[in-house]
């Protein structure tokens, strides 16, 4: 059993599809064990995506991620990191499989509706970025 971090991004919030996206997780046996809606400051967004600092899309990505609220959640379940990545689909929605979140809700490679941790190691770091220990309860 694993925990992974999910972010529903500003484009999906704007499209009013939070419920539909959460339903994808639930119907695939991922349990939402923590969740909150918040607005990232520029500094926090820059820090979260620091790994992409040298990429040409970094500044645009930070602008986009601060352009509206996001919903962050911790998903829990068997093989949760990979399962969430499968449910999300490819980063570029043009390459995403049918039935994935990005195929259904993403606008383009940047405004791609959701983020999910790409490894168990990063999941731990990203969960700690947004949640305190007492905000996550698993029984
Ligand atoms: P995410 O899974 O949040 O991780 C990094 C984000 O950078 C990614 O989703 C996209 O939103 C964005 N991204 C990745 N590749 C590109 C690209 N080639 N052009 C623009 N944005 C990108």
py3Dmol code that shows the C-alpha trace and the ligand (Angstrom):
import py3Dmol

protein = """\
ATOM      1  CA  UNK A   1       0.000   0.000   0.000  1.00  0.00           C
ATOM      2  CA  UNK A   2       1.288   3.459  -0.930  1.00  0.00           C
ATOM      3  CA  UNK A   3       0.392   7.138  -0.611  1.00  0.00           C
ATOM      4  CA  UNK A   4       0.794   9.555  -3.508  1.00  0.00           C
ATOM      5  CA  UNK A   5       0.133  13.263  -4.053  1.00  0.00           C
ATOM      6  CA  UNK A   6      -2.453  14.475  -6.521  1.00  0.00           C
ATOM      7  CA  UNK A   7      -3.066  18.059  -7.619  1.00  0.00           C
ATOM      8  CA  UNK A   8      -6.152  19.123  -9.516  1.00  0.00           C
ATOM      9  CA  UNK A   9      -4.820  22.135 -11.421  1.00  0.00           C
ATOM     10  CA  UNK A  10      -6.423  25.572 -12.070  1.00  0.00           C
ATOM     11  CA  UNK A  11      -7.652  24.611 -15.576  1.00  0.00           C
ATOM     12  CA  UNK A  12      -9.683  21.691 -14.215  1.00  0.00           C
ATOM     13  CA  UNK A  13     -11.042  23.773 -11.325  1.00  0.00           C
ATOM     14  CA  UNK A  14     -12.127  26.384 -13.913  1.00  0.00           C
ATOM     15  CA  UNK A  15     -13.849  23.641 -15.943  1.00  0.00           C
ATOM     16  CA  UNK A  16     -15.799  22.626 -12.800  1.00  0.00           C
ATOM     17  CA  UNK A  17     -14.743  18.965 -12.952  1.00  0.00           C
ATOM     18  CA  UNK A  18     -13.280  18.388  -9.460  1.00  0.00           C
ATOM     19  CA  UNK A  19     -15.969  15.820  -8.664  1.00  0.00           C
ATOM     20  CA  UNK A  20     -15.511  13.939 -11.922  1.00  0.00           C
ATOM     21  CA  UNK A  21     -11.751  13.751 -11.406  1.00  0.00           C
ATOM     22  CA  UNK A  22     -12.064  12.537  -7.804  1.00  0.00           C
ATOM     23  CA  UNK A  23     -14.506   9.903  -9.064  1.00  0.00           C
ATOM     24  CA  UNK A  24     -11.762   8.509 -11.356  1.00  0.00           C
ATOM     25  CA  UNK A  25      -9.603   7.913  -8.264  1.00  0.00           C
ATOM     26  CA  UNK A  26     -12.401   6.362  -6.223  1.00  0.00           C
ATOM     27  CA  UNK A  27     -13.629   4.014  -8.924  1.00  0.00           C
ATOM     28  CA  UNK A  28     -10.038   2.754  -9.305  1.00  0.00           C
ATOM     29  CA  UNK A  29      -9.819   1.925  -5.587  1.00  0.00           C
ATOM     30  CA  UNK A  30      -7.678   4.888  -4.589  1.00  0.00           C
ATOM     31  CA  UNK A  31      -8.897   6.358  -1.316  1.00  0.00           C
ATOM     32  CA  UNK A  32      -8.757  10.126  -0.707  1.00  0.00           C
ATOM     33  CA  UNK A  33      -7.209  10.243   2.780  1.00  0.00           C
ATOM     34  CA  UNK A  34      -6.475  14.005   2.862  1.00  0.00           C
ATOM     35  CA  UNK A  35      -7.597  16.943   0.726  1.00  0.00           C
ATOM     36  CA  UNK A  36      -7.614  20.729   0.639  1.00  0.00           C
ATOM     37  CA  UNK A  37      -8.168  23.567  -1.776  1.00  0.00           C
ATOM     38  CA  UNK A  38      -5.624  26.347  -1.780  1.00  0.00           C
ATOM     39  CA  UNK A  39      -3.976  29.045  -3.853  1.00  0.00           C
ATOM     40  CA  UNK A  40      -0.221  28.776  -4.450  1.00  0.00           C
ATOM     41  CA  UNK A  41       1.893  31.899  -4.134  1.00  0.00           C
ATOM     42  CA  UNK A  42       4.544  32.414  -6.815  1.00  0.00           C
ATOM     43  CA  UNK A  43       7.242  31.442  -4.289  1.00  0.00           C
ATOM     44  CA  UNK A  44       5.499  28.181  -3.328  1.00  0.00           C
ATOM     45  CA  UNK A  45       4.845  27.229  -6.970  1.00  0.00           C
ATOM     46  CA  UNK A  46       8.492  27.926  -7.871  1.00  0.00           C
ATOM     47  CA  UNK A  47       9.601  25.742  -4.974  1.00  0.00           C
ATOM     48  CA  UNK A  48       7.242  22.878  -5.822  1.00  0.00           C
ATOM     49  CA  UNK A  49       8.458  22.767  -9.443  1.00  0.00           C
ATOM     50  CA  UNK A  50      12.120  23.544  -8.664  1.00  0.00           C
ATOM     51  CA  UNK A  51      13.167  20.365 -10.505  1.00  0.00           C
ATOM     52  CA  UNK A  52      11.958  22.034 -13.760  1.00  0.00           C
ATOM     53  CA  UNK A  53      13.773  25.329 -13.064  1.00  0.00           C
ATOM     54  CA  UNK A  54      15.951  25.098 -16.173  1.00  0.00           C
ATOM     55  CA  UNK A  55      13.170  24.015 -18.537  1.00  0.00           C
ATOM     56  CA  UNK A  56      11.901  26.549 -21.085  1.00  0.00           C
ATOM     57  CA  UNK A  57       8.338  26.145 -19.769  1.00  0.00           C
ATOM     58  CA  UNK A  58       9.183  26.837 -16.081  1.00  0.00           C
ATOM     59  CA  UNK A  59       8.001  30.470 -15.874  1.00  0.00           C
ATOM     60  CA  UNK A  60       4.781  29.730 -17.784  1.00  0.00           C
ATOM     61  CA  UNK A  61       4.152  26.717 -15.568  1.00  0.00           C
ATOM     62  CA  UNK A  62       4.535  28.827 -12.411  1.00  0.00           C
ATOM     63  CA  UNK A  63       2.200  31.493 -13.870  1.00  0.00           C
ATOM     64  CA  UNK A  64      -0.372  28.839 -14.732  1.00  0.00           C
ATOM     65  CA  UNK A  65      -0.200  27.096 -11.348  1.00  0.00           C
ATOM     66  CA  UNK A  66      -0.773  30.427  -9.575  1.00  0.00           C
ATOM     67  CA  UNK A  67      -3.574  31.528 -11.932  1.00  0.00           C
ATOM     68  CA  UNK A  68      -6.293  29.969  -9.762  1.00  0.00           C
ATOM     69  CA  UNK A  69      -6.975  27.618  -6.884  1.00  0.00           C
ATOM     70  CA  UNK A  70      -5.752  24.028  -6.833  1.00  0.00           C
ATOM     71  CA  UNK A  71      -7.046  20.990  -4.973  1.00  0.00           C
ATOM     72  CA  UNK A  72      -4.330  18.876  -3.398  1.00  0.00           C
ATOM     73  CA  UNK A  73      -5.052  15.413  -2.099  1.00  0.00           C
ATOM     74  CA  UNK A  74      -3.314  12.339  -0.778  1.00  0.00           C
ATOM     75  CA  UNK A  75      -4.400   9.149  -2.515  1.00  0.00           C
ATOM     76  CA  UNK A  76      -3.924   5.824  -0.764  1.00  0.00           C
ATOM     77  CA  UNK A  77      -4.083   2.318  -2.146  1.00  0.00           C
ATOM     78  CA  UNK A  78      -2.267  -0.608  -3.672  1.00  0.00           C
ATOM     79  CA  UNK A  79       0.527   0.556  -5.987  1.00  0.00           C
ATOM     80  CA  UNK A  80      -0.930   4.080  -5.652  1.00  0.00           C
ATOM     81  CA  UNK A  81       1.926   5.968  -7.354  1.00  0.00           C
ATOM     82  CA  UNK A  82       1.777   4.023 -10.612  1.00  0.00           C
ATOM     83  CA  UNK A  83      -1.980   3.562 -10.489  1.00  0.00           C
ATOM     84  CA  UNK A  84      -2.513   7.319 -10.231  1.00  0.00           C
ATOM     85  CA  UNK A  85      -0.127   7.925 -13.162  1.00  0.00           C
ATOM     86  CA  UNK A  86      -2.058   5.392 -15.236  1.00  0.00           C
ATOM     87  CA  UNK A  87      -5.391   6.992 -14.353  1.00  0.00           C
ATOM     88  CA  UNK A  88      -4.040  10.470 -15.254  1.00  0.00           C
ATOM     89  CA  UNK A  89      -2.696   9.454 -18.668  1.00  0.00           C
ATOM     90  CA  UNK A  90       0.268  10.907 -20.577  1.00  0.00           C
ATOM     91  CA  UNK A  91       1.521  14.436 -19.731  1.00  0.00           C
ATOM     92  CA  UNK A  92       0.560  15.534 -23.240  1.00  0.00           C
ATOM     93  CA  UNK A  93      -3.206  14.976 -23.579  1.00  0.00           C
ATOM     94  CA  UNK A  94      -2.755  14.318 -27.307  1.00  0.00           C
ATOM     95  CA  UNK A  95      -0.903  11.141 -26.303  1.00  0.00           C
ATOM     96  CA  UNK A  96      -3.186  10.206 -23.408  1.00  0.00           C
ATOM     97  CA  UNK A  97      -5.190   6.980 -23.630  1.00  0.00           C
ATOM     98  CA  UNK A  98      -8.969   6.998 -23.876  1.00  0.00           C
ATOM     99  CA  UNK A  99     -10.671   7.070 -20.480  1.00  0.00           C
ATOM    100  CA  UNK A 100      -7.784   8.828 -18.706  1.00  0.00           C
ATOM    101  CA  UNK A 101      -8.263  12.111 -16.827  1.00  0.00           C
ATOM    102  CA  UNK A 102      -6.008  14.058 -19.168  1.00  0.00           C
ATOM    103  CA  UNK A 103      -7.698  12.707 -22.286  1.00  0.00           C
ATOM    104  CA  UNK A 104     -11.057  13.836 -20.920  1.00  0.00           C
ATOM    105  CA  UNK A 105     -10.175  17.107 -19.180  1.00  0.00           C
ATOM    106  CA  UNK A 106      -6.735  18.474 -20.160  1.00  0.00           C
ATOM    107  CA  UNK A 107      -6.426  21.434 -22.522  1.00  0.00           C
ATOM    108  CA  UNK A 108      -2.791  21.006 -23.603  1.00  0.00           C
ATOM    109  CA  UNK A 109       0.613  19.784 -22.350  1.00  0.00           C
ATOM    110  CA  UNK A 110       0.826  22.651 -19.836  1.00  0.00           C
ATOM    111  CA  UNK A 111      -2.812  22.974 -18.797  1.00  0.00           C
ATOM    112  CA  UNK A 112      -3.078  19.247 -18.230  1.00  0.00           C
ATOM    113  CA  UNK A 113      -5.675  19.104 -15.433  1.00  0.00           C
ATOM    114  CA  UNK A 114      -3.748  17.049 -12.883  1.00  0.00           C
ATOM    115  CA  UNK A 115      -0.353  16.379 -11.355  1.00  0.00           C
ATOM    116  CA  UNK A 116       0.684  13.119  -9.731  1.00  0.00           C
ATOM    117  CA  UNK A 117       3.904  12.118  -7.979  1.00  0.00           C
ATOM    118  CA  UNK A 118       6.222  10.201 -10.311  1.00  0.00           C
ATOM    119  CA  UNK A 119       7.907   7.970  -7.705  1.00  0.00           C
ATOM    120  CA  UNK A 120       7.399   6.808  -4.128  1.00  0.00           C
ATOM    121  CA  UNK A 121      10.356   8.917  -3.045  1.00  0.00           C
ATOM    122  CA  UNK A 122       8.888  12.076  -4.624  1.00  0.00           C
ATOM    123  CA  UNK A 123       5.426  11.220  -3.267  1.00  0.00           C
ATOM    124  CA  UNK A 124       6.812  11.454   0.280  1.00  0.00           C
ATOM    125  CA  UNK A 125       8.475  14.803  -0.457  1.00  0.00           C
ATOM    126  CA  UNK A 126       5.397  16.232  -2.224  1.00  0.00           C
ATOM    127  CA  UNK A 127       2.958  15.058   0.471  1.00  0.00           C
ATOM    128  CA  UNK A 128       5.131  16.708   3.145  1.00  0.00           C
ATOM    129  CA  UNK A 129       5.168  19.902   1.021  1.00  0.00           C
ATOM    130  CA  UNK A 130       1.387  20.283   1.424  1.00  0.00           C
ATOM    131  CA  UNK A 131       0.268  18.278   4.462  1.00  0.00           C
ATOM    132  CA  UNK A 132       1.119  18.055   8.147  1.00  0.00           C
ATOM    133  CA  UNK A 133       1.176  14.602   9.699  1.00  0.00           C
ATOM    134  CA  UNK A 134      -2.075  15.147  11.607  1.00  0.00           C
ATOM    135  CA  UNK A 135      -3.918  16.050   8.388  1.00  0.00           C
ATOM    136  CA  UNK A 136      -3.547  12.516   7.044  1.00  0.00           C
ATOM    137  CA  UNK A 137      -5.316   9.636   8.742  1.00  0.00           C
ATOM    138  CA  UNK A 138      -5.331   6.077   7.461  1.00  0.00           C
ATOM    139  CA  UNK A 139      -7.027   3.226   9.273  1.00  0.00           C
TER     140      UNK A 139
END
"""
ligand_1 = """\
22
LIG
P 3.166 17.909 -14.112
O 2.866 16.457 -14.020
O 2.547 18.793 -13.078
O 4.765 18.118 -14.082
C 5.403 19.226 -14.664
C 4.459 20.046 -15.493
O 5.092 20.857 -16.440
C 3.584 19.131 -16.322
O 2.683 18.427 -15.528
C 2.991 20.130 -17.297
O 1.952 20.895 -16.714
C 4.195 21.019 -17.532
N 4.922 20.626 -18.755
C 5.620 19.497 -18.969
N 6.158 19.481 -20.203
C 5.798 20.653 -20.768
C 6.058 21.246 -22.036
N 6.802 20.630 -22.966
N 5.528 22.463 -22.277
C 4.780 23.091 -21.338
N 4.510 22.577 -20.102
C 5.006 21.369 -19.838
"""
view = py3Dmol.view(width=600, height=400)
view.addModel(protein, "pdb")
view.setStyle({"model": 0}, {"cartoon": {"style": "trace"}})
view.addModel(ligand_1, "xyz")
view.setStyle({"model": 1}, {"stick": {}})
view.zoomTo()
view.show()
